[in-house]
């Protein structure tokens, strides 16, 4: 393509972007596709370098269209968080799907149906569930035992080796179940105070899982795998010895939680919530935006001073800089967001402007917003789209 055509395309894209941004009237979730694709490729390359199966979690974006960005990068195996999500992505052509949520027996008919369509992986931490599934399953299914390595949300605690071995034996003796391995999500990493603490938790998790794996393999006499899956650990971790599979999800977008943990930079964050400015309050160095809990969720991060922040704010036409850290959403209610910022920044804002909020937790922001838009106005549908 010659320079003339390149310039014409650039101007067309710029006009489309400006027209779209000027049309926004309510909170709107925007994605920078270039950054998102770069984040995907970085994690794909890290998995290849460490000889790991890459099974990204799709709950972050919940979009068949965005799923194709992964497929273009060579991804073939995915993780989801519900049976409904598994069916959605099976309909989109994905054939190797792990549901990283313990089996809900009330959805057993849907699970059986899904197992006949795709290579299905299920998560389990109960012998009662094994017995029920043994009676209902038709097609063979791979099972992962959920291990609690410190998060205390779900799974068998890693030190309860006898209980783990008992469950593993039940799965091994079933004709319809294959014990694939041990799976954990070290969600307690989000309580870390620094990137060094993130690495400590990641390495602790790896060692705990390796200890359990050794015990199971020695007792059952069969090889099994280890699957781990949090974005902070998978991004910062360097020693993946003993790990077979990683399942990060948030990394495609990143967010302020990840930024405050030292996992990513602001330039790695691929999503922003465009929010209208409603009022400006110079006397208290704050603005009111149309963007609250129903848009951003109530998840928060802590800044170095211990303040709760529900997002960082970028001004219109502003380049990424350290100034952004000084503007934060300090309080939210249903539709209201209160943004604190230096007084000099208020001078450029007035009611009717837009500001752009880097969300604290991009997964929940998408869940709330349901649709995503590229900066040129192209709508990206999700399984939540109306």
C-alpha positions as MATLAB code, in Angstrom:
seq = 'XXXXXXXXXXXXXXXXXXXXXXXXXXXXXXXXXXXXXXXXXXXXXXXXXXXXXXXXXXXXXXXXXXXXXXXXXXXXXXXXXXXXXXXXXXXXXXXXXXXXXXXXXXXXXXXXXXXXXXXXXXXXXXXXXXXXXXXXXXXXXXXXXXXXXXXXXXXXXXXXXXXXXXXXXXXXXXXXXXXXXXXXXXXXXXXXXXXXXXXXXXXXXXXXXXXXXXXXXXXXXXXXXXXXXXXXXXXXXXXXXXXXXXXXXXXXXXXXXXXXXXXXXXXXXXXXXXXXXXXXXXXXXXXXXXXXXXXXXXXXXXXXXXXXXXXXXXXXXXXXXXXXXXXXXXXXXXXXXXXXXXXXXXXXXXXXXXXXXXXXXXXXXXXXXXXXXXXXXXXXXXXXXX';
ca = [
       0.000    0.000    0.000;
       1.438    3.396   -1.008;
       1.792    6.426    1.281;
      -1.307    8.073   -0.158;
      -3.536    5.128    0.727;
      -1.932    4.719    4.168;
      -2.663    8.374    4.946;
      -6.223    8.070    3.641;
      -6.889    5.048    5.847;
      -5.357    6.805    8.851;
      -7.551    9.872    8.346;
     -10.637    7.712    7.893;
      -9.877    5.802   11.089;
      -9.243    9.049   12.969;
     -12.538   10.543   11.756;
     -14.422    7.373   12.726;
     -12.823    7.470   16.178;
     -13.666   11.125   16.739;
     -17.235   10.703   15.472;
     -17.782    7.714   17.742;
     -16.287    9.278   20.873;
     -18.345   12.423   20.306;
     -21.495   10.276   20.112;
     -21.019    8.678   23.577;
     -23.669    9.838   26.037;
     -23.609    7.155   28.752;
     -20.894    4.954   30.337;
     -19.310    2.923   27.522;
     -16.621    0.256   27.717;
     -13.823    0.766   25.190;
     -11.080   -1.632   24.182;
      -7.779   -0.985   22.474;
      -7.505   -4.025   20.205;
      -3.810   -3.512   19.511;
      -2.911   -3.606   23.206;
      -5.175   -6.617   23.819;
      -3.604   -8.581   20.956;
      -0.122   -7.679   22.179;
      -1.043   -8.984   25.629;
      -2.294  -12.238   24.098;
       0.864  -12.740   22.060;
       3.092  -12.026   25.056;
       1.411  -14.731   27.135;
       1.370  -17.180   24.210;
       5.114  -16.736   23.806;
       5.724  -17.126   27.531;
       3.810  -20.410   27.552;
       5.782  -21.678   24.556;
       9.100  -20.674   26.100;
       8.275  -22.584   29.298;
       6.776  -25.584   27.461;
       3.344  -25.027   29.002;
      -0.120  -25.732   27.675;
      -1.842  -22.365   27.409;
      -5.510  -22.578   28.351;
      -6.611  -18.941   28.805;
      -9.669  -18.137   30.876;
     -12.371  -16.606   28.725;
     -14.525  -15.263   31.563;
     -12.677  -11.956   31.310;
     -13.999  -11.110   27.836;
     -16.885  -13.596   27.336;
     -16.830  -12.882   23.601;
     -16.748  -15.305   20.675;
     -15.332  -12.509   18.517;
     -12.458  -11.817   20.909;
     -11.958  -15.558   21.151;
     -10.944  -15.451   17.502;
      -8.030  -13.151   18.415;
      -6.731  -16.016   20.565;
      -7.330  -18.591   17.857;
      -5.334  -16.446   15.425;
      -2.477  -16.561   17.956;
      -2.525  -20.377   17.955;
      -4.678  -21.047   21.041;
      -6.791  -24.215   20.929;
      -7.713  -24.946   24.580;
      -9.776  -22.631   26.764;
     -11.102  -22.208   30.294;
     -14.578  -20.968   31.202;
     -16.362  -20.360   34.492;
     -19.814  -21.823   33.889;
     -21.695  -24.476   31.954;
     -23.572  -21.731   30.111;
     -20.287  -20.139   29.034;
     -18.988  -23.533   27.922;
     -22.000  -24.038   25.637;
     -21.577  -20.512   24.239;
     -17.966  -21.124   23.251;
     -18.711  -24.646   22.015;
     -21.231  -23.038   19.667;
     -18.372  -20.766   18.524;
     -16.311  -23.808   17.513;
     -14.067  -24.381   20.558;
     -13.509  -28.107   21.074;
     -11.279  -28.317   24.178;
     -13.001  -26.658   27.129;
     -12.342  -26.761   30.874;
     -15.033  -25.503   33.242;
     -13.012  -24.074   36.146;
     -15.876  -24.108   38.620;
     -16.753  -27.167   40.733;
     -19.496  -29.310   39.219;
     -23.038  -28.152   39.964;
     -25.138  -31.320   40.059;
     -28.275  -29.343   39.200;
     -26.786  -28.794   35.735;
     -25.922  -32.429   35.118;
     -28.105  -32.772   32.000;
     -26.388  -29.761   30.431;
     -22.981  -31.174   31.382;
     -23.774  -34.549   29.811;
     -24.946  -32.822   26.638;
     -21.767  -30.753   26.473;
     -19.522  -33.791   27.045;
     -20.913  -35.330   23.874;
     -19.961  -32.255   21.806;
     -16.454  -31.323   23.006;
     -13.422  -32.572   24.873;
     -14.598  -31.536   28.315;
     -12.690  -30.974   31.533;
     -14.495  -30.719   34.854;
     -13.431  -29.553   38.291;
     -14.267  -31.601   41.363;
     -13.595  -31.647   45.106;
     -16.339  -33.990   46.364;
     -16.703  -37.771   46.390;
     -20.488  -37.404   46.447;
     -20.341  -35.600   43.108;
     -18.124  -38.350   41.648;
     -20.708  -40.999   42.562;
     -23.532  -39.034   40.965;
     -21.586  -38.307   37.782;
     -20.575  -41.951   37.461;
     -24.257  -42.814   37.023;
     -25.080  -40.007   34.608;
     -22.114  -39.531   32.272;
     -22.262  -41.049   28.796;
     -19.042  -39.861   27.190;
     -15.615  -39.905   28.899;
     -14.667  -36.683   30.699;
     -11.352  -35.418   32.070;
     -11.381  -34.493   35.750;
      -9.219  -32.106   37.699;
      -9.194  -32.180   41.495;
      -9.474  -28.660   42.848;
      -6.729  -27.945   45.378;
      -6.844  -25.092   47.882;
      -3.306  -23.733   48.171;
      -4.244  -20.815   50.411;
      -7.161  -18.930   48.860;
      -9.768  -20.825   50.944;
     -12.511  -20.398   48.361;
     -12.961  -23.904   46.978;
     -11.110  -27.189   46.815;
      -9.426  -29.685   49.120;
      -6.704  -28.145   51.260;
      -3.293  -29.126   49.978;
      -2.226  -30.604   53.322;
      -5.255  -32.950   53.479;
      -3.417  -35.566   51.451;
      -5.517  -38.543   52.569;
      -8.750  -36.840   51.479;
      -7.182  -35.932   48.141;
      -5.962  -39.491   47.624;
      -9.391  -40.895   48.426;
     -11.032  -38.685   45.821;
      -8.341  -39.451   43.260;
      -8.864  -43.190   43.765;
     -12.636  -42.841   43.179;
     -12.006  -41.037   39.898;
      -9.317  -43.500   38.801;
     -11.604  -46.508   39.217;
     -14.378  -44.982   37.098;
     -14.756  -46.107   33.478;
     -16.169  -42.734   32.435;
     -13.723  -40.463   34.213;
     -10.084  -39.762   33.529;
      -8.035  -38.165   36.304;
      -6.193  -35.458   34.400;
      -4.542  -33.781   37.344;
      -4.592  -31.175   40.072;
      -5.823  -27.622   39.577;
      -5.553  -24.510   41.708;
      -6.304  -20.814   41.565;
      -4.128  -18.811   43.952;
      -6.624  -15.994   44.301;
      -5.061  -14.856   47.561;
      -2.328  -13.328   45.394;
      -4.653  -10.334   44.999;
      -4.077   -9.536   48.671;
      -0.344   -9.139   48.026;
       1.236   -5.762   48.701;
       3.970   -5.915   46.056;
       5.254   -7.778   43.021;
       7.767   -9.555   45.264;
       4.936  -10.896   47.404;
       3.158  -12.010   44.220;
       6.230  -14.046   43.301;
       6.453  -15.512   46.805;
       2.845  -16.719   46.578;
       3.380  -18.066   43.070;
       6.437  -20.070   44.106;
       4.748  -21.277   47.282;
       1.769  -22.431   45.210;
       3.998  -24.284   42.756;
       5.794  -26.144   45.550;
       2.566  -27.061   47.346;
       1.039  -28.425   44.150;
       4.202  -30.389   43.380;
       4.075  -32.006   46.829;
       0.470  -33.097   46.309;
       1.223  -34.366   42.806;
       4.079  -36.527   44.102;
       1.820  -38.050   46.765;
      -0.952  -38.857   44.259;
       1.397  -40.326   41.654;
       3.156  -42.522   44.222;
      -0.162  -43.766   45.614;
      -2.027  -44.342   42.340;
       0.899  -45.223   40.095;
      -0.274  -42.974   37.255;
       1.092  -39.683   35.895;
      -0.990  -36.554   36.475;
      -0.633  -32.881   35.611;
      -0.657  -29.529   37.419;
      -2.723  -26.567   36.231;
      -2.383  -23.079   37.746;
      -4.147  -19.941   36.733;
      -3.861  -16.424   38.042;
      -2.710  -13.494   35.937;
      -0.271  -12.015   38.502;
       1.619  -15.280   38.974;
       1.576  -16.236   35.301;
       2.779  -12.774   34.274;
       5.565  -12.357   36.821;
       6.496  -15.998   37.442;
       9.738  -17.303   35.961;
      10.149  -20.817   37.369;
       7.349  -23.089   36.120;
       9.040  -26.344   37.098;
       6.438  -29.089   37.540;
       3.601  -27.050   36.026;
       1.941  -28.347   32.848;
      -0.749  -25.781   32.168;
      -1.503  -22.105   32.852;
      -4.966  -20.502   32.793;
      -4.663  -16.710   33.203;
      -7.588  -14.617   31.993;
      -7.369  -11.001   33.100;
      -4.066  -10.437   31.254;
      -5.802   -9.688   27.952;
      -7.109   -6.416   29.387;
      -5.257   -6.046   32.697;
      -6.625   -3.406   35.095;
      -5.818   -1.236   38.097;
      -5.649   -4.205   40.488;
      -2.874   -5.653   38.349;
      -1.203   -2.252   38.011;
      -1.176   -1.667   41.781;
       0.363   -5.125   42.275;
       3.186   -4.236   39.897;
       2.021   -6.831   37.364;
       1.523   -4.442   34.443;
       2.038   -0.840   33.412;
      -0.706    1.620   32.510;
       0.252    1.180   28.859;
      -0.631   -2.542   29.124;
      -4.234   -1.860   30.145;
      -6.456   -2.396   27.124;
      -9.828   -1.244   28.489;
     -11.306    2.017   29.671;
     -14.782    3.112   30.656;
     -15.794    6.356   28.950;
     -17.804    8.338   31.514;
     -19.625   11.678   31.119;
     -18.665   14.482   33.489;
     -21.794   15.601   35.341;
     -20.507   18.255   37.757;
     -17.203   19.892   38.732;
     -16.456   20.852   42.356;
     -13.333   23.063   42.507;
     -13.720   23.692   46.239;
     -12.975   20.037   46.980;
     -10.926   19.117   43.881;
     -13.465   16.564   42.693;
     -15.805   15.835   39.828;
     -18.963   13.771   39.610;
     -19.072   11.292   36.734;
     -21.829    9.135   35.359;
     -20.135    5.844   36.179;
     -20.806    3.987   39.404;
     -21.080    0.554   40.959;
     -23.389   -0.789   38.254;
     -20.697    0.009   35.703;
     -17.374   -0.441   37.511;
     -18.429   -2.906   40.243;
     -17.439   -2.306   43.862;
     -14.085   -4.028   43.663;
     -11.276   -1.711   44.658;
      -7.500   -1.561   44.808;
      -5.299    0.174   47.365;
      -2.916    2.940   46.384;
       0.445    3.395   48.180;
      -1.278    5.634   50.730;
      -3.896    3.024   51.577;
      -6.748    4.771   49.758;
      -9.483    2.682   48.140;
      -9.495    3.354   44.408;
     -12.213    2.171   42.033;
     -10.336    3.287   38.923;
      -7.766    5.757   37.625;
      -8.831    8.574   35.331;
      -7.381    9.678   32.018;
      -8.373   13.036   30.533;
      -9.466   13.513   26.900;
      -6.589   13.470   24.378;
      -4.064   12.834   27.154;
      -0.986   10.687   26.682;
      -0.211    8.067   29.332;
       1.852    9.618   32.132;
       2.382    9.604   35.868;
      -0.288   12.303   36.144;
      -2.975    9.652   35.769;
      -2.048    8.142   39.148;
      -3.125   11.388   40.839;
      -6.714   11.090   39.573;
      -8.741    8.314   41.083;
     -12.350    7.283   41.599;
     -12.500    7.475   45.378;
     -16.179    6.681   45.934;
     -19.009    5.029   44.014;
     -22.690    4.398   44.533;
     -25.164    3.026   42.013;
     -24.666    5.484   39.117;
     -22.426    8.059   40.818;
     -18.651    8.117   40.716;
     -16.650   10.699   42.671;
     -13.232   11.441   41.174;
     -10.493   13.156   43.156;
      -7.849   15.028   41.156;
      -5.401   17.939   41.387;
      -7.068   21.348   41.145;
      -5.235   22.314   37.950;
      -6.759   19.314   36.135;
     -10.252   20.574   36.940;
      -9.651   23.644   34.804;
      -9.846   21.627   31.602;
     -13.103   19.881   32.535;
     -16.727   20.933   32.474;
     -20.092   19.172   32.482;
     -20.619   17.388   29.181;
     -17.002   16.306   28.743;
     -15.899   12.683   28.789;
     -13.190   11.185   30.977;
     -11.783    7.685   30.666;
     -11.616    5.378   33.676;
      -9.172    2.492   33.842;
     -11.281   -0.016   35.823;
     -10.099   -1.654   39.013;
     -11.358   -5.073   37.897;
     -11.883   -5.392   34.150;
     -13.650   -8.790   34.397;
     -16.446   -7.400   36.554;
     -16.666   -4.182   34.554;
     -17.322   -6.185   31.402;
     -19.836   -8.332   33.265;
     -21.649   -5.154   34.225;
     -21.390   -3.405   30.847;
     -22.095   -6.487   28.683;
     -20.912   -4.868   25.425;
     -17.485   -3.598   24.351;
     -16.621   -1.080   21.658;
     -13.446   -0.498   19.728;
     -12.323    3.115   19.490;
     -13.664    3.372   15.948;
     -17.151    2.519   17.191;
     -17.246   -1.158   16.167;
     -19.355   -3.098   18.634;
     -17.913   -6.326   20.049;
     -20.708   -8.604   21.196;
     -20.364  -10.905   24.203;
     -22.435  -13.762   25.574;
     -24.108  -11.100   27.740;
     -25.131   -8.870   24.824;
     -28.812   -8.140   24.439;
];
